[in-house]
Amino acid sequence: MKETPTQPPRPGYEPGPIPIEAPERPWHRPEIPRNPSQLRPTIRIRLTLLYGGMFLIAGILLLGIIYLLTARALDDSNAGFRILEGYDMRLQSDVCPQVGQAQNISEFNSILDLCLADRRTAALNTLLHRSLGALVALAVLAFAFGYVMAGRVLSPLGRITRTARRVAGTDLSRRIELDGPDDELKELSDTFDEMLDRLERAFTAQQRFVGNASHELRTPLAINRTLLEVHLSDPGAPVELQQLGKTLLATNERSEQLVEGLLLLARSDNQIVERKPVDLAEVASQAIDQARSEANDKGVEIRGERKEAVVQGNGVLLERIALNLVQNAIRYNVPADGWIQVDTEAQHGQAVLVVANTGPVVPAYEVDNLFEPFRRLRTERTGSDKGVGLGLSIVRSVARAHGGTVFAVPREGGGLTIRVQLPQ
């Protein structure tokens, strides 16, 4: 059984005629990062609009009430004001100069009524304009104050969100530990921390169980393999026993592969702590070298262009991604004149590995099931000599541990195009 190399592979570039092209309809869509410069309808914006809108509505109502009360007061103050008689009166007013032109009491009263009505209208307009100006200024201050206060109120939610994002990156050791008054946000934070405690214990127990079980299975499998190899090395053994020994040795090797896959799957579910620069081109070339003899035996042509694409990660796990994809592409291929294409490239701050191959037609609704453990096309359990059913599950798990994504689309005419994107 081949051992996984412990160091990143050496450079080995193979030119190819076909450049990397993004799949037209990805089945597993990568998460689109949010652009913070875009104005999104966040809770803070909505609360700000709510605070400012409530203040604006209250201000408009208050302004309307003041306007009506002032108009009513002006009407009451001018009610019943008349000059009934007088002797040789001469009046003059800078505010109402027309009163000086009155020839009699009746004309004087008419001019006075018009003048008071004009002054009333001017006073109400002045009140309205100045009140509207003050209302607009106060509304701006209210929106700004509401934005600040909404930020202060929602700051615990921002802390919860940041912690949830770090937990989503498989770092279950993070906790919110929110300080402050014992309110609803504090209760939410404590509940979230308790949930994380239970999840961490469950994941740790699961990984420990898989790891311990796999380690315990290694010893008897190694002993069985040694005994079978010793038996097969005996030239005097009957042919039937030789054939039985070969069958048992193949079964034992399959079990060893299953154990190794479970160990790697349990290990890759954790976040990668120690990271080093790894070139996906070197990783892909090393994987091709390991699988070239199998490809030659099956008559599968390997081609593609591997350009430099350096990521920060674990070289052994990243090599397992490339090796699993290459081996799957070789084993699930057409019987004759098949090919696989392995390309690497750096695109938009991401290192991209694309493995495409000829093969049987894969329905689009079946693609998602291929990434589940022990699942194959149109079958749900192992039962094939092509592998143990963990290849694509390990690929997805390792990619997630590196903060990357994996998605696949069926090729027209048969086969798959699998694209791995890892942040640089």
C-alpha positions in Angstrom: 0.0 0.0 0.0 1.4 3.3 -1.0 2.2 5.8 1.7 1.1 9.4 1.5 4.1 11.7 1.1 4.8 14.0 4.0 6.2 16.8 2.0 4.7 18.9 -0.8 5.7 17.4 -4.2 8.3 18.8 -6.5 7.4 20.9 -9.5 6.3 19.0 -12.6 4.6 21.0 -15.2 2.9 19.5 -18.2 1.7 21.8 -21.0 -1.8 21.3 -22.4 -3.9 22.8 -25.1 -7.0 23.5 -23.1 -7.1 26.4 -20.6 -9.2 26.4 -17.4 -12.8 27.4 -18.0 -15.4 27.9 -15.2 -18.3 25.5 -15.4 -21.4 27.1 -16.9 -23.9 25.6 -14.4 -22.2 24.7 -11.1 -24.1 22.2 -9.0 -22.4 23.3 -5.8 -22.3 27.1 -5.9 -19.6 28.7 -3.9 -20.6 31.3 -1.3 -20.6 34.8 -2.8 -18.8 37.2 -0.5 -20.7 40.2 0.5 -19.5 43.6 -0.6 -19.5 45.9 2.5 -19.6 48.9 0.3 -23.1 48.0 -0.9 -26.0 49.4 1.1 -27.9 46.4 2.4 -31.2 46.7 4.3 -29.6 45.7 7.6 -31.4 45.8 10.9 -29.5 48.9 11.8 -30.7 50.7 8.7 -34.2 49.6 9.3 -34.1 50.6 13.0 -32.7 54.0 12.0 -35.5 54.5 9.5 -38.0 53.5 12.1 -36.6 55.9 14.7 -36.3 58.8 12.3 -39.7 58.0 10.7 -41.4 58.0 14.0 -39.8 61.3 15.0 -40.7 62.8 11.7 -44.3 61.7 11.9 -44.6 63.0 15.5 -43.0 66.3 14.4 -45.4 66.7 11.5 -48.4 66.0 13.8 -47.1 68.5 16.4 -46.5 71.1 13.7 -50.0 70.7 12.4 -51.5 71.0 15.9 -49.4 74.2 16.6 -50.4 75.6 13.3 -54.1 75.1 13.8 -54.0 76.4 17.4 -52.1 79.5 16.3 -54.6 80.1 13.5 -57.5 79.8 15.9 -55.8 82.1 18.4 -55.3 84.8 15.7 -58.9 84.5 14.6 -60.1 84.9 18.2 -57.9 87.9 18.8 -59.3 89.8 15.8 -63.0 88.9 16.4 -65.4 91.8 16.8 -62.8 94.6 16.4 -64.6 97.6 14.7 -64.6 101.4 14.9 -68.1 102.7 15.1 -67.7 106.5 15.1 -65.1 109.1 15.4 -64.4 112.8 14.9 -61.8 113.9 12.5 -59.4 110.9 13.1 -56.3 110.5 11.1 -54.4 107.2 11.4 -51.1 106.2 9.9 -49.4 102.8 10.0 -46.1 101.5 8.5 -47.5 97.9 8.6 -50.8 98.9 6.9 -50.3 102.2 5.0 -53.7 102.0 3.4 -55.5 103.1 6.5 -54.3 106.6 6.0 -56.3 106.8 2.8 -59.6 105.9 4.4 -62.3 108.7 3.9 -64.9 107.3 6.4 -65.3 104.8 9.1 -66.8 102.1 6.9 -63.9 102.3 4.5 -61.5 102.3 7.4 -63.0 99.1 8.8 -62.8 97.4 5.5 -59.1 98.3 5.0 -58.4 97.2 8.6 -60.0 93.8 8.1 -57.9 93.2 4.9 -54.8 94.3 6.6 -55.3 92.1 9.6 -56.1 89.1 7.3 -52.9 89.7 5.4 -50.9 89.9 8.6 -52.5 86.8 9.9 -51.6 84.9 6.7 -48.0 86.3 6.8 -47.6 85.2 10.4 -48.9 81.7 9.8 -46.7 81.3 6.7 -43.6 82.5 8.7 -44.5 80.1 11.5 -44.9 77.2 9.0 -41.7 77.9 7.1 -39.6 78.3 10.2 -41.2 75.2 11.8 -40.6 73.1 8.7 -36.9 74.2 8.6 -36.5 73.3 12.3 -38.3 70.0 11.7 -36.0 69.1 8.9 -32.9 69.9 10.9 -34.2 68.0 13.9 -35.1 65.1 11.6 -31.5 64.9 10.3 -30.3 64.9 13.9 -32.9 62.3 14.8 -31.8 60.0 12.0 -28.1 60.4 13.0 -28.9 59.8 16.6 -31.1 56.8 15.7 -28.3 55.3 13.6 -25.8 55.7 16.5 -28.2 54.3 19.1 -29.2 51.4 16.8 -25.5 50.5 16.4 -25.1 50.5 20.2 -28.2 48.4 20.7 -27.2 45.9 18.0 -23.5 45.7 18.9 -24.0 42.5 20.8 -25.7 41.0 17.7 -22.6 41.9 15.7 -20.5 40.1 18.2 -22.7 37.1 18.0 -22.6 37.2 14.2 -18.8 37.3 14.2 -18.6 34.4 16.5 -21.0 32.4 14.4 -18.9 33.1 11.3 -15.8 31.8 13.1 -17.7 28.7 14.3 -18.9 28.2 10.7 -15.2 27.9 9.8 -15.1 24.7 12.0 -13.7 26.5 15.0 -16.0 25.2 17.6 -13.9 26.5 20.5 -15.1 30.1 20.0 -17.6 31.5 22.5 -19.4 34.8 22.7 -19.2 35.3 26.5 -21.3 38.5 26.2 -21.1 40.9 29.2 -23.7 43.4 30.2 -27.3 43.5 31.6 -29.3 40.3 31.9 -31.6 41.1 28.9 -32.8 39.3 25.9 -29.5 39.6 24.0 -27.6 38.2 27.0 -30.0 35.3 27.1 -29.5 34.7 23.4 -25.7 34.8 23.8 -25.8 32.3 26.7 -28.1 30.0 24.8 -25.8 30.1 21.8 -22.7 29.4 23.9 -24.5 26.4 25.5 -25.4 25.1 22.0 -21.7 25.5 20.9 -20.6 23.5 24.0 -22.9 20.6 23.1 -21.9 20.7 19.4 -18.2 20.7 20.4 -18.6 17.8 22.7 -20.6 15.9 20.0 -18.1 16.6 17.2 -15.1 15.8 19.5 -16.7 12.5 20.6 -17.5 11.6 17.0 -14.0 12.3 15.7 -12.5 10.5 18.7 -14.6 7.4 18.1 -13.7 7.3 14.4 -10.1 7.8 15.1 -9.9 5.2 17.9 -11.9 2.7 15.9 -9.7 3.2 12.8 -6.5 2.8 14.9 -7.9 -0.3 16.5 -8.7 -1.8 13.1 -5.2 -1.1 11.7 -3.4 -3.7 13.9 -5.5 -6.8 12.9 -5.6 -5.8 9.3 -1.8 -5.4 9.2 -1.5 -8.9 10.9 -3.9 -10.4 8.4 -2.0 -8.9 5.4 1.4 -10.2 6.8 0.0 -13.7 7.2 -1.6 -13.7 3.7 1.6 -12.5 2.1 3.6 -15.1 3.9 1.2 -17.8 2.8 1.3 -16.6 -0.8 5.1 -16.6 -0.8 5.0 -20.4 -0.2 5.6 -22.1 -3.6 4.2 -25.4 -2.4 0.8 -24.1 -1.5 -2.1 -25.5 -3.5 -3.6 -23.4 -6.4 -7.0 -23.2 -4.6 -5.4 -21.8 -1.5 -3.3 -19.4 -3.6 -6.4 -18.1 -5.3 -8.2 -17.8 -1.9 -5.2 -16.0 -0.4 -5.2 -13.5 -3.3 -8.9 -12.9 -2.8 -8.5 -12.4 0.9 -5.5 -10.1 0.4 -7.5 -7.9 -2.0 -10.3 -7.8 0.6 -7.9 -6.9 3.3 -6.3 -4.2 1.2 -9.8 -2.7 0.6 -10.4 -2.7 4.3 -7.1 -0.9 4.9 -8.1 1.7 2.4 -11.4 2.1 4.2 -9.6 2.6 7.5 -7.2 5.1 6.0 -10.0 7.0 4.4 -11.9 7.2 7.7 -8.8 8.4 9.5 -8.2 11.1 6.9 -11.9 12.1 6.9 -11.9 12.5 10.7 -8.7 14.5 10.5 -9.7 16.8 7.7 -13.0 17.7 9.4 -10.9 19.9 11.7 -9.7 23.3 10.8 -6.1 23.5 9.6 -4.0 25.2 12.2 -0.5 24.9 10.8 -0.3 26.2 7.2 2.5 26.4 4.8 2.8 27.6 1.2 1.7 24.7 -1.1 1.6 25.0 -4.9 -1.4 23.2 -6.4 0.6 22.6 -9.6 3.1 20.6 -7.7 0.4 18.7 -5.8 -1.5 17.9 -9.0 1.7 16.7 -10.8 2.6 14.4 -7.9 -0.9 13.0 -7.9 -0.6 12.3 -11.6 2.7 10.6 -11.2 1.2 8.3 -8.5 -1.8 7.4 -10.7 0.0 7.3 -14.1 0.5 3.5 -14.1 -3.2 2.9 -13.4 -4.1 5.3 -16.2 -1.8 3.5 -18.6 -3.3 0.1 -17.7 -6.8 1.5 -18.4 -5.8 3.3 -21.5 -6.7 6.8 -20.1 -4.8 9.8 -21.4 -3.8 12.4 -18.9 -3.5 16.0 -20.1 -3.9 19.5 -19.0 -2.0 22.6 -18.0 -0.8 23.1 -14.5 0.1 26.7 -13.7 1.4 28.0 -10.4 -1.3 28.4 -7.8 0.1 28.8 -4.2 -2.2 28.4 -1.2 -1.6 28.3 2.5 -2.4 24.9 3.8 -1.4 21.3 4.6 0.5 19.8 1.8 -0.4 16.2 2.6 -4.2 16.9 2.7 -4.1 19.0 -0.4 -2.2 16.2 -2.2 -5.0 13.9 -1.1 -7.5 16.2 -2.8 -5.7 15.9 -6.2 -5.0 12.2 -5.8 -8.6 11.3 -5.0 -9.9 13.4 -7.9 -7.4 12.0 -10.4 -8.0 8.4 -9.3 -11.8 8.8 -9.5 -11.4 10.3 -12.9 -9.4 7.3 -14.1 -11.5 4.6 -12.5 -14.9 6.1 -13.5 -14.0 6.5 -17.2 -15.0 5.0 -20.5 -13.6 1.6 -21.5 -11.6 2.9 -24.4 -10.1 6.2 -25.6 -10.8 8.0 -22.4 -9.0 11.0 -21.0 -8.8 13.2 -18.0 -7.7 16.8 -17.8 -6.0 18.3 -14.7 -5.6 22.1 -14.7 -4.5 24.5 -12.0 -4.5 28.2 -12.1 -4.7 31.3 -9.8 -7.9 33.3 -10.5 -9.2 36.4 -8.6 -7.3 35.7 -5.4 -8.1 32.0 -5.4 -6.2 28.9 -6.4 -8.2 26.7 -8.6 -7.9 22.9 -9.4 -10.1 21.5 -12.1 -10.3 17.8 -13.0 -12.5 16.8 -15.9 -12.9 13.4 -17.4 -14.8 11.3 -19.9 -17.1 8.7 -18.5 -20.7 7.6 -18.0 -23.5 10.1 -18.2 -24.2 11.6 -14.8 -27.6 13.0 -14.1 -27.5 16.5 -12.6 -29.7 15.4 -9.6 -27.2 12.6 -8.8 -24.1 14.9 -8.5 -24.8 16.1 -4.9 -25.1 12.5 -3.7 -21.6 11.7 -5.0 -20.1 13.9 -2.2 -21.7 11.9 0.6 -19.7 9.1 2.3 -20.1 5.6 0.8 -22.3 6.9 -2.1 -21.8 6.2 -5.8 -23.7 6.8 -8.9 -27.0 4.9 -8.7 -25.8 3.0 -5.6 -25.9 3.8 -1.9 -23.3 1.4 -0.5 -19.9 0.1 -1.3 -19.8 -3.0 -3.5 -17.3 -2.0 -6.2 -13.7 -2.7 -6.7 -13.1 1.0 -7.7 -12.8 2.3 -4.2 -14.4 2.5 -0.8 -16.7 5.4 -1.5 -14.9 8.1 0.5 -13.0 9.9 -2.2 -15.2 12.9 -2.9 -16.2 13.1 0.7 -12.6 13.5 1.7 -12.1 16.1 -1.1 -15.0 18.2 0.2 -13.9 17.9 3.8 -10.3 18.9 3.2 -11.5 21.8 1.0 -13.8 23.1 3.7 -11.0 22.8 6.3 -8.9 25.1 4.1 -11.8 27.5 3.7 -12.4 26.5 0.1 -15.3 25.1 -1.9 -15.9 22.1 -4.2 -18.6 21.9 -6.9 -19.2 19.6 -9.8 -21.2 19.6 -13.1 -21.9 16.8 -15.5 -20.1 17.1 -18.8 -22.0 16.9 -22.0 -21.5 13.4 -23.4 -20.6 11.9 -20.0 -18.2 12.4 -17.2 -17.8 15.2 -14.7 -16.0 18.5 -14.3 -15.0 19.0 -10.6 -13.7 22.4 -9.6 -11.9 23.1 -6.3 -11.4 26.7 -5.2 -9.1 27.5 -2.3 -8.3 31.0 -1.0 -4.7 32.1 -1.5 
